[in-house]
């Protein structure tokens, strides 16, 4: 009796193993190859700009992405949010926030230092400091600031460029984007696009 049951168990195991292997193979092909290929084709056909990295061009050359912030330090340019990613704080290949809580002394000291630096850079600014100018975003590489963050920097940028604040405000106003679909997020200004517009205005 014992000798007759062993082949049945082996046959039963194989009857379960073969369908499992076939299901795994089909899943790998469909979900790992076919589905990504279809999504990729839809992306490059329906959304070529976004699928290509949302690149921003200047004189026909890519100078950055609308999705990734850049570090600007010169006074004649608007500055973006502080970076939290990368060894030097400006590595777009490494994203992520600081993961520091509101009670963290390290975070408090970092924000206090950012506030002091911002006030030194913008001695003629008025009004409260927009929070995003002294805090990093959840991604660590946010390319946008609020309209208030741009308006706060107008006196410094206008002085460095030798132009009137009213003229500069008009350029900022032209680059304010509203909420996505009218309801999602907050109004924002892409810092790279704004700075490129400033350089173009000089030509």
KAVEN-V550174 format. One record per pair of residues at least 24 apart in sequence whose ideal C-beta (glycine too) atoms are under 10 Angstrom apart, sorted by sequence separation. I is the first residue (numbers start at 1). J is the second residue. D is the distance in Angstrom with one decimal. If there is no record, write none. Layout:
i->I j->J d->D
i->I j->J d->D
//
This chain:
i->68 j->92 d->4.7
i->110 j->134 d->8.6
i->111 j->135 d->6.3
i->127 j->151 d->8.0
i->128 j->152 d->8.6
i->67 j->92 d->9.4
i->68 j->93 d->9.5
i->110 j->135 d->8.7
i->111 j->136 d->9.8
i->126 j->151 d->9.4
i->127 j->152 d->6.7
i->147 j->172 d->7.1
i->150 j->175 d->8.0
i->151 j->176 d->9.9
i->172 j->197 d->9.1
i->84 j->110 d->9.4
i->110 j->136 d->8.9
i->125 j->151 d->8.9
i->126 j->152 d->8.2
i->147 j->173 d->8.0
i->150 j->176 d->8.0
i->171 j->197 d->5.7
i->172 j->198 d->9.5
i->65 j->92 d->8.1
i->68 j->95 d->8.9
i->125 j->152 d->5.1
i->171 j->198 d->6.5
i->64 j->92 d->8.9
i->82 j->110 d->8.1
i->107 j->135 d->8.6
i->125 j->153 d->7.0
i->126 j->154 d->9.8
i->147 j->175 d->9.2
i->82 j->111 d->8.9
i->107 j->136 d->9.9
i->125 j->154 d->8.1
i->126 j->155 d->7.8
i->147 j->176 d->5.0
i->171 j->200 d->9.6
i->122 j->152 d->6.7
i->124 j->154 d->9.2
i->125 j->155 d->5.7
i->146 j->176 d->9.2
i->147 j->177 d->9.4
i->168 j->198 d->7.9
i->171 j->201 d->6.5
i->82 j->113 d->9.9
i->122 j->153 d->6.1
i->124 j->155 d->3.8
i->125 j->156 d->7.0
i->170 j->201 d->10.0
i->82 j->114 d->5.8
i->121 j->153 d->8.4
i->122 j->154 d->9.2
i->123 j->155 d->8.3
i->124 j->156 d->6.8
i->81 j->114 d->9.9
i->122 j->155 d->6.7
i->123 j->156 d->7.9
i->144 j->177 d->8.0
i->168 j->201 d->9.1
i->118 j->152 d->8.4
i->122 j->156 d->4.9
i->124 j->158 d->9.1
i->167 j->201 d->8.4
i->82 j->117 d->9.5
i->118 j->153 d->9.0
i->121 j->156 d->6.3
i->122 j->157 d->9.3
i->124 j->159 d->7.1
i->163 j->198 d->8.9
i->82 j->118 d->9.6
i->100 j->136 d->9.8
i->123 j->159 d->9.7
i->98 j->135 d->8.9
i->157 j->194 d->9.6
i->161 j->198 d->7.0
i->97 j->135 d->9.5
i->98 j->136 d->6.2
i->118 j->156 d->10.0
i->150 j->188 d->9.4
i->151 j->189 d->9.3
i->153 j->191 d->9.8
i->157 j->195 d->9.1
i->161 j->199 d->9.8
i->163 j->201 d->8.2
i->79 j->118 d->8.4
i->97 j->136 d->6.3
i->99 j->138 d->9.8
i->147 j->186 d->9.1
i->148 j->187 d->9.2
i->149 j->188 d->9.0
i->150 j->189 d->4.8
i->163 j->202 d->8.9
i->96 j->136 d->9.4
i->97 j->137 d->6.9
i->98 j->138 d->9.6
i->146 j->186 d->6.5
i->147 j->187 d->5.5
i->149 j->189 d->7.3
i->161 j->201 d->8.8
i->162 j->202 d->9.9
i->97 j->138 d->4.7
i->124 j->165 d->9.5
i->144 j->185 d->9.3
i->146 j->187 d->6.8
i->147 j->188 d->7.6
i->148 j->189 d->9.6
i->150 j->191 d->8.0
i->153 j->194 d->10.0
i->157 j->198 d->7.4
i->161 j->202 d->7.6
i->79 j->121 d->7.7
i->95 j->137 d->9.5
i->96 j->138 d->8.1
i->97 j->139 d->7.2
i->98 j->140 d->7.8
i->144 j->186 d->9.2
i->146 j->188 d->6.3
i->147 j->189 d->5.9
i->149 j->191 d->8.8
i->79 j->122 d->9.3
i->95 j->138 d->9.0
i->96 j->139 d->7.2
i->97 j->140 d->5.7
i->144 j->187 d->9.5
i->145 j->188 d->7.0
i->146 j->189 d->7.2
i->95 j->139 d->5.0
i->96 j->140 d->5.2
i->144 j->188 d->4.0
i->145 j->189 d->5.6
i->150 j->194 d->6.7
i->95 j->140 d->5.2
i->96 j->141 d->9.0
i->143 j->188 d->9.0
i->144 j->189 d->6.2
i->145 j->190 d->8.6
i->75 j->121 d->7.0
i->94 j->140 d->7.6
i->95 j->141 d->5.5
i->142 j->188 d->9.1
i->143 j->189 d->9.6
i->144 j->190 d->5.5
i->145 j->191 d->6.0
i->75 j->122 d->9.2
i->89 j->136 d->8.8
i->94 j->141 d->8.6
i->95 j->142 d->9.9
i->143 j->190 d->5.6
i->144 j->191 d->6.9
i->73 j->121 d->9.0
i->92 j->140 d->9.2
i->93 j->141 d->9.4
i->143 j->191 d->6.3
i->144 j->192 d->9.5
i->81 j->130 d->9.8
i->91 j->140 d->9.1
i->92 j->141 d->5.5
i->142 j->191 d->9.2
i->143 j->192 d->6.3
i->144 j->193 d->9.5
i->145 j->194 d->8.9
i->81 j->131 d->9.7
i->82 j->132 d->8.8
i->90 j->140 d->9.9
i->91 j->141 d->8.6
i->143 j->193 d->8.6
i->144 j->194 d->9.7
i->81 j->132 d->5.2
i->82 j->133 d->7.9
i->84 j->135 d->9.1
i->85 j->136 d->8.2
i->89 j->140 d->8.8
i->90 j->141 d->8.7
i->92 j->143 d->9.8
i->80 j->132 d->8.7
i->81 j->133 d->6.9
i->82 j->134 d->6.8
i->84 j->136 d->3.8
i->85 j->137 d->9.9
i->80 j->133 d->8.5
i->81 j->134 d->8.7
i->82 j->135 d->6.8
i->83 j->136 d->6.2
i->84 j->137 d->7.7
i->79 j->133 d->7.3
i->81 j->135 d->7.2
i->82 j->136 d->4.8
i->83 j->137 d->9.1
i->84 j->138 d->8.9
i->85 j->139 d->7.9
i->86 j->140 d->8.1
i->132 j->186 d->10.0
i->81 j->136 d->5.9
i->82 j->137 d->9.0
i->84 j->139 d->8.5
i->85 j->140 d->3.7
i->86 j->141 d->8.8
i->81 j->137 d->5.7
i->83 j->139 d->9.9
i->84 j->140 d->3.7
i->85 j->141 d->5.8
i->132 j->188 d->9.5
i->80 j->137 d->9.7
i->83 j->140 d->5.9
i->84 j->141 d->8.3
i->81 j->139 d->9.7
i->82 j->140 d->9.0
i->83 j->141 d->6.5
i->84 j->142 d->9.7
i->81 j->140 d->8.8
i->83 j->142 d->9.0
i->81 j->141 d->8.6
i->82 j->142 d->9.7
i->80 j->141 d->9.2
i->81 j->142 d->5.0
i->80 j->142 d->7.3
i->81 j->143 d->8.6
i->80 j->143 d->6.8
i->81 j->144 d->8.1
i->80 j->144 d->7.8
i->81 j->145 d->6.3
i->80 j->145 d->6.0
i->81 j->146 d->9.9
i->79 j->145 d->8.3
i->69 j->136 d->9.8
i->78 j->145 d->7.6
i->69 j->137 d->8.4
i->81 j->149 d->8.1
i->80 j->149 d->8.5
i->69 j->139 d->8.8
i->71 j->141 d->10.0
i->79 j->149 d->8.8
i->68 j->139 d->9.0
i->69 j->140 d->8.8
i->70 j->141 d->9.0
i->78 j->149 d->8.3
i->79 j->150 d->9.8
i->67 j->139 d->9.3
i->69 j->141 d->5.0
i->78 j->150 d->5.9
i->68 j->141 d->5.3
i->69 j->142 d->5.6
i->70 j->143 d->7.6
i->79 j->152 d->10.0
i->67 j->141 d->8.3
i->68 j->142 d->9.0
i->69 j->143 d->4.1
i->78 j->152 d->9.6
i->79 j->153 d->6.6
i->67 j->142 d->9.4
i->68 j->143 d->5.9
i->69 j->144 d->7.8
i->78 j->153 d->5.3
i->65 j->141 d->9.6
i->67 j->143 d->6.2
i->69 j->145 d->9.1
i->77 j->153 d->9.0
i->78 j->154 d->8.7
i->66 j->143 d->6.3
i->67 j->144 d->9.7
i->79 j->156 d->9.1
i->65 j->143 d->7.5
i->66 j->144 d->9.0
i->75 j->153 d->9.3
i->78 j->156 d->9.0
i->79 j->157 d->9.2
i->64 j->143 d->8.1
i->77 j->156 d->9.7
i->78 j->157 d->6.1
i->76 j->156 d->8.6
i->77 j->157 d->6.9
i->75 j->156 d->5.7
i->76 j->157 d->6.1
i->75 j->157 d->7.1
i->76 j->158 d->9.4
i->74 j->157 d->9.7
i->76 j->159 d->9.0
i->77 j->160 d->8.3
i->75 j->159 d->7.8
i->76 j->160 d->3.9
i->77 j->161 d->9.2
i->75 j->160 d->4.1
i->76 j->161 d->5.1
i->74 j->160 d->7.7
i->75 j->161 d->8.9
i->76 j->162 d->9.2
i->56 j->143 d->9.4
i->76 j->163 d->9.8
i->54 j->143 d->9.4
i->78 j->168 d->9.6
i->78 j->172 d->8.1
i->78 j->175 d->9.7
i->80 j->189 d->9.6
i->80 j->190 d->9.2
i->81 j->191 d->8.3
i->78 j->189 d->7.9
i->80 j->191 d->4.1
i->79 j->191 d->7.3
i->80 j->192 d->8.1
i->78 j->191 d->5.4
i->77 j->191 d->8.3
i->78 j->192 d->9.3
i->80 j->194 d->9.7
i->77 j->192 d->9.6
i->80 j->195 d->9.3
i->78 j->194 d->5.5
i->79 j->195 d->9.4
i->77 j->194 d->8.7
i->78 j->195 d->5.8
i->77 j->195 d->4.8
i->72 j->191 d->6.8
i->76 j->195 d->8.8
i->77 j->196 d->9.9
i->71 j->191 d->9.8
i->72 j->192 d->8.4
i->78 j->198 d->7.8
i->69 j->190 d->9.0
i->70 j->191 d->7.3
i->74 j->195 d->9.5
i->77 j->198 d->7.2
i->69 j->191 d->6.6
i->70 j->192 d->5.6
i->72 j->194 d->9.9
i->76 j->198 d->7.5
i->77 j->199 d->8.7
i->67 j->190 d->9.5
i->69 j->192 d->7.5
i->72 j->195 d->6.3
i->76 j->199 d->9.1
i->66 j->190 d->5.9
i->68 j->192 d->8.6
i->70 j->195 d->8.6
i->64 j->190 d->9.7
i->66 j->192 d->7.3
i->76 j->202 d->9.6
i->64 j->191 d->9.8
i->65 j->192 d->8.2
i->66 j->193 d->7.0
i->64 j->192 d->5.0
i->63 j->192 d->7.3
i->64 j->193 d->9.1
i->64 j->195 d->9.9
i->63 j->195 d->9.8
i->64 j->196 d->8.8
i->63 j->196 d->7.1
i->56 j->190 d->8.3
i->58 j->192 d->9.5
i->58 j->193 d->10.0
i->56 j->192 d->5.9
i->56 j->193 d->6.3
i->59 j->196 d->10.0
i->58 j->196 d->5.6
i->57 j->196 d->9.2
i->56 j->196 d->7.0
i->58 j->199 d->8.0
i->59 j->200 d->9.7
i->58 j->200 d->8.2
//
